[in-house]
């Protein structure tokens, strides 16, 4: 049997103390038998409360462990493609007649 948790001890003890006081004050008994019955019933109520307190979930070693979530895919930087305009298409078609050795590439910085 596992040991009781701090929450179980606290709830059970508070239940015993407060229920004993409440029953003694409400019944106004002064006999030994009445006090013994009230005390035993308060102990039984405290035990019931302590047992029904929810326990923390434990993972058993033999059970299937929870599968961790897959790591997110690395974010790839998206680079926009260069659009072909009518003037570029016309210059490319006119350059096709020119020798490829005489054409040099133009590198310009990208705009904002």
Order of alpha helices (4+ residues) and beta strands (2+ residues): alpha-alpha-alpha
